[in-house]
C-alpha cells in the first residue's frame, strides 16, 4: 500500500487512495502525496505542534481552581455549592473524561447549564434593558469632570451607598484599582456605567472588583476571607443577570459552539435582540467585569471564551457599532477586551483564535496607552494565533508556514516603528515626554522578543531554534531588569514575563522579584506554572492541556 506522508508523519493507518486518502479527505488535512507543495517544499514533521497529552480522568468540580502545586488560596467566584443548596454536605460533581478538544466545550456547556440552574433557583429579576437611559454621544458623564477626575460623592449617592464599608470598597475601586487596570488615564467607562446602567448591578460590579483587589493586599486572614466572600457574592449577582440574558434569548448553543478547529470564529447575531445602543454598552460593561474578576482572582477562568465571544458579537452588531464608536468609553472596553482575548488565545493549548475584531487593536493608539504594547504587535500576536491554529489542525502547507514565519519575523523586528511619540507620561512628573518614550520603546522590545520566542517554538524552523530562544531570552532579561517596575506599562507585561520564565530557567530570580513587587495573583500563578515546567520537565502547553486546565474547562488569563 502506498500510504501518504501526512499519515506516516501522524502515525495513522492510510488506505492509499489517490488523489487523496480517506484520512486526509475527511479531516481536511493536505494529503501530501497529491499536494503541489509535497516533497521538499513541505516542512519536516517537527514543524507540526503535537497534540497535548490528555489525561484520562476529569477532576472533581471542587478542584477546578487548584493551582499547579495543588494549593488553592482563593475562593472561586463560579463555585455555587452554597447557593440555594439544602444539602449541608454538597457532593462534588463528577465530570466526564475527554480525549479531544471538543471535550472542552462539553465541559463548558455543562458548566453553563449548572450555572443557569443555580441562577433560576435564586429568582433573580431580569433587567428591562429598554428602560435604561439613552446614551448621549456628545455629553460628558456628570460623574466625571473634563480633567478626568471622578465625582465620588455623586457616584456614592447615585448607587445609594449608605454603608460605610461599601463606600470604602467603591472608593478603593476608583482610586486604587482603576489605575492598575490600565496605564491610560481618564477612563470614562465606570462613570458612564453609573449614569446609564442599572444601579444595583453597577454597585455589585464595583464592590466585587474592589473587594478582590483589597483582599490581595490584606495580611489579616479573617478580613481577607470576608472580602473574598463579599466579592464572590456580588460577582454572582452580576453573573445571574448575564445568565438570564443568555437564557432568555437562547444564545447558549451558539456561544459554546466548538469552532476552534476551523480557525474561523463565528460571531453570533444579536441584531434582532437589542435595538438600542444603551443595552450594548451595559451588557459589554458586565461582561468586561466578569473577565476582569477572573484576572484579579487568580488568572483562571472557566467562562472567558463565552464572554469574549458574546462581547465581540455585541460590539459587531450592525448599525449600533457606528454609534458606539463615538464613545471613548466603549473604545476603551473594546481595546482592553481585544488585548485580553488575544493573549488568552496565544496561550490556549487547543490553539484557538481570537474573537475580537483586528480593528480594535489600533483605536488612536489606545491599546498602546493601556497595555504598553503597540497595536501592530497585537496584530502580530493575532497572526501567530492563526498560525498556531493552522499548524495544529494541519490546514497550512509547508510553503505557507515558511511564508507566514518570514513575514511575522520581519514585522516583529520592526517594533521600533510602532511606538507612538504622542503618549503622555504619567502624572507623577518622574518622566518627560522623551524619557517616557524610551521606556515605552523598551517595553515594546520586550513584547516583540516574547512573541518571537513563541513564534520560533511554534514553527521550529531549524535545529538551532532552541538556542536562539535562549539568546532572545537573555536580551529580554537585560532589557527587563532596566525597567521601572512602578510603571503600569511594565506591570502589564504579564504574558511576556511568563513566556520567558517558562522557556529560560535563569529568569527565575527576576520572576520572584516581580511577584514580590506587584503582589498580583497573576504573577503568583506564573511562578507556579514556571516551577511546574522546570520541575516536571513538561512544556507549558502540555500542562495547560491537563486535568486542572483544559480538561476541566479552564483557560489561563496571564494578564
Residue pairs with C-beta under 8 A, 6 or more apart in sequence:
1 14
1 15
1 16
2 16
2 18
2 33
3 13
3 14
3 16
3 21
4 14
4 16
4 21
4 24
4 31
4 32
4 33
4 34
5 32
5 33
5 38
5 42
6 21
6 23
6 24
6 29
6 30
6 31
6 32
6 33
6 394
7 13
7 14
7 21
7 23
7 24
8 14
9 45
9 48
10 48
12 23
13 23
14 21
14 23
15 21
15 22
15 23
17 25
18 33
18 34
19 31
19 33
19 34
20 31
20 34
21 31
21 33
23 29
24 30
24 31
25 31
27 394
28 393
28 394
28 395
29 394
29 395
30 37
30 394
30 395
30 397
32 38
32 42
35 42
35 397
37 397
37 398
37 399
37 400
41 397
41 398
41 399
42 397
42 398
42 399
43 398
43 401
43 402
43 459
43 461
46 460
47 391
47 398
47 401
47 459
47 460
47 461
48 391
48 392
48 394
49 351
49 388
49 391
49 392
49 458
49 541
51 392
52 349
52 350
52 541
52 542
52 544
52 545
52 546
52 550
53 542
53 545
53 546
54 98
54 99
54 100
54 545
54 546
54 551
55 546
55 547
55 551
56 97
57 97
57 547
58 94
58 95
58 96
58 97
58 98
58 107
58 547
58 551
58 552
59 66
59 95
59 547
59 548
59 551
59 552
60 92
60 93
60 94
60 95
61 79
61 92
61 93
61 95
62 79
62 81
62 92
63 92
63 548
63 552
64 76
64 302
64 548
64 552
64 553
64 554
65 72
65 74
65 76
65 79
65 298
65 300
65 554
66 72
66 548
67 73
67 298
67 525
67 528
68 528
68 529
68 531
68 532
68 543
68 548
69 528
69 531
69 532
74 228
74 297
74 298
74 521
75 225
75 228
75 229
75 232
76 232
76 297
77 208
77 231
77 232
77 235
77 236
77 239
77 293
77 294
77 297
78 111
78 115
78 239
78 302
78 303
79 232
80 114
80 115
80 118
80 236
81 90
82 90
83 118
83 121
83 122
83 236
84 118
84 121
84 122
93 114
95 107
95 110
95 552
96 103
96 106
96 107
97 103
97 551
98 104
98 106
98 107
98 551
101 258
101 260
101 261
101 350
101 550
102 258
103 551
104 258
104 350
104 550
104 551
104 553
105 256
105 257
105 258
107 551
107 552
107 553
108 256
108 302
108 303
108 305
108 306
108 553
109 252
109 256
111 302
111 303
111 553
112 243
112 246
112 252
112 255
112 256
112 303
112 306
115 239
115 243
116 243
116 246
116 247
116 252
119 239
119 240
119 243
119 244
119 247
122 240
124 237
124 240
124 241
124 244
126 241
126 244
126 245
126 248
127 198
127 201
127 241
127 244
127 245
129 274
129 276
129 278
129 279
129 282
129 283
130 276
130 279
132 196
132 197
132 198
132 278
132 279
132 282
133 195
133 196
133 278
134 276
134 277
134 278
135 192
135 196
135 277
135 278
135 281
135 323
135 327
137 323
137 326
137 327
138 326
140 146
140 188
141 188
141 191
141 192
141 194
141 195
142 151
142 154
142 195
143 150
143 151
143 154
143 155
143 158
143 191
143 194
143 195
144 150
144 151
144 188
144 191
145 151
147 186
148 185
148 186
148 187
148 188
150 174
150 190
150 191
152 170
152 171
152 174
155 170
155 174
155 191
155 194
156 167
156 170
158 194
158 195
158 199
159 170
159 194
159 199
159 202
159 203
159 206
160 199
160 203
161 167
161 170
161 203
166 203
166 207
169 206
169 207
169 210
169 211
169 214
169 230
170 203
170 206
170 207
170 210
172 210
172 213
172 214
173 190
173 206
173 207
173 209
173 210
173 213
174 190
174 206
176 213
176 214
177 209
177 210
177 213
178 187
178 190
179 185
179 488
180 213
180 488
180 491
181 187
181 292
181 336
182 332
182 336
182 369
182 370
182 371
182 488
183 369
183 370
183 371
183 372
183 487
183 488
183 489
183 492
184 332
184 366
184 369
184 370
185 424
185 427
187 329
187 332
188 327
188 328
188 329
188 332
189 285
189 288
189 329
189 330
189 332
189 333
190 206
192 281
192 327
192 329
193 202
193 205
193 281
193 282
193 285
194 202
196 278
196 281
196 282
197 282
197 285
198 241
198 282
200 237
201 237
201 238
201 241
201 286
202 285
203 234
204 234
204 235
204 237
204 238
205 234
205 235
205 238
205 285
205 286
205 289
207 230
207 231
207 234
208 230
208 231
208 232
208 233
208 234
208 235
208 238
208 289
208 293
209 231
209 289
209 292
209 293
209 296
210 231
211 227
211 228
211 230
211 231
211 234
212 227
212 228
212 231
212 293
212 296
212 297
213 296
214 227
215 223
215 224
215 227
215 228
215 231
216 296
216 519
216 520
216 521
217 519
218 224
218 227
231 293
235 289
235 290
235 293
238 286
238 289
238 290
239 290
241 286
242 283
242 286
242 287
242 290
245 251
245 283
246 252
246 255
246 310
249 270
249 273
251 268
251 270
251 310
254 266
254 268
255 268
255 306
255 309
255 310
256 306
257 266
259 265
259 266
260 350
260 351
260 352
260 353
260 389
261 393
263 353
263 386
263 389
263 390
263 393
263 395
264 353
265 309
265 312
265 352
265 353
265 354
265 355
267 309
267 312
267 313
267 316
267 355
268 309
268 310
268 313
269 313
269 317
270 313
270 314
270 317
271 317
271 318
274 280
274 283
274 314
274 317
274 320
276 320
277 320
277 323
277 324
280 314
280 315
280 317
280 320
280 324
281 324
281 327
281 329
281 330
283 310
283 314
284 311
284 314
284 315
284 330
284 333
285 333
287 307
287 310
287 311
287 314
287 337
288 311
288 333
288 336
288 337
290 303
290 307
291 301
291 304
291 307
291 308
291 337
291 340
291 557
294 300
294 301
294 303
294 304
294 557
295 301
295 340
295 522
295 557
295 559
296 521
297 521
298 521
298 522
298 524
298 525
299 521
299 522
299 525
299 526
299 556
299 557
299 558
299 559
300 525
300 554
300 555
300 556
300 557
301 554
301 555
301 557
302 552
302 553
302 554
302 555
304 340
304 344
304 555
304 557
305 344
305 352
305 355
305 555
308 337
308 340
308 341
308 344
308 354
308 355
308 356
309 355
311 337
311 355
311 356
312 337
312 341
312 355
312 356
312 357
315 321
315 324
315 330
315 334
315 357
315 360
316 357
324 330
325 331
331 363
331 364
331 366
332 366
332 370
334 356
334 360
334 363
335 360
335 361
335 363
335 366
335 367
335 370
336 367
336 370
337 356
337 360
338 354
338 356
338 357
338 360
338 361
338 367
338 378
339 367
339 370
339 371
339 373
339 378
339 559
340 557
340 559
341 354
341 355
341 356
342 354
342 356
342 378
342 381
342 382
342 385
343 381
343 495
343 557
343 558
343 559
344 555
344 556
344 557
344 559
345 352
345 353
345 354
345 382
345 385
346 381
346 384
346 385
346 388
346 454
346 495
347 495
347 498
347 540
347 544
347 556
347 558
348 544
348 550
348 555
348 556
349 541
349 542
349 544
349 545
349 549
349 550
350 392
350 545
350 550
351 385
351 388
351 389
351 391
351 392
351 393
352 385
352 389
353 382
353 385
353 386
353 389
354 382
354 385
358 379
358 382
360 367
361 367
361 375
361 376
361 378
361 379
361 382
362 375
362 376
362 379
365 374
365 375
365 420
365 422
365 423
367 373
367 374
367 375
367 378
368 374
368 375
368 418
368 419
368 420
368 423
368 440
369 423
370 492
371 489
371 492
372 440
372 443
372 444
372 447
372 488
372 489
372 490
372 492
372 493
373 443
373 444
373 447
373 492
374 415
374 418
374 419
374 420
374 444
374 447
375 418
376 411
376 415
376 417
376 418
377 412
377 415
377 418
377 444
377 447
377 448
377 451
379 411
380 408
380 411
380 412
380 451
381 451
383 404
383 407
383 408
384 408
384 451
384 454
384 455
384 458
387 396
387 401
387 404
387 405
387 408
387 455
387 458
387 459
388 458
389 395
390 396
390 400
390 401
391 401
391 458
391 459
396 404
401 459
402 461
405 455
405 459
405 461
408 455
409 452
409 455
412 448
412 451
412 452
412 455
413 448
415 444
415 445
415 447
415 448
416 441
416 444
416 445
418 444
419 437
419 440
419 441
419 444
421 433
421 437
423 436
423 437
423 440
424 433
424 436
425 431
425 432
425 433
425 435
425 436
426 436
426 487
426 488
431 439
439 483
439 484
439 487
439 489
439 490
440 489
442 479
442 482
442 483
443 483
443 489
443 490
443 493
445 479
446 476
446 479
446 480
446 483
446 493
446 496
447 493
447 496
449 472
449 473
449 475
449 476
449 479
449 496
449 500
450 476
450 495
450 496
450 499
450 500
452 472
453 469
453 472
453 473
453 476
453 499
453 500
453 503
454 499
456 465
456 468
456 469
456 472
457 465
457 469
457 503
459 465
469 503
469 504
470 503
470 504
473 500
473 503
473 504
473 507
474 504
476 496
476 500
476 504
476 507
477 500
477 504
477 506
477 507
477 510
480 493
480 497
480 500
480 510
481 510
483 490
484 490
485 491
485 514
485 517
485 518
491 518
491 520
492 559
494 520
494 522
494 523
494 526
494 558
494 559
495 558
495 559
497 507
497 511
497 514
497 523
497 526
498 526
498 529
498 530
498 558
500 507
501 507
501 508
501 511
501 526
501 527
501 530
502 529
502 530
502 533
502 540
505 534
508 530
508 534
511 523
511 526
511 527
511 530
512 527
514 523
515 523
515 524
515 526
515 527
522 557
522 558
522 559
525 556
525 558
526 558
529 540
529 543
529 556
532 538
532 543
533 539
533 540
533 543
536 543
543 549
544 550
544 556
545 551
548 554
549 555
549 556
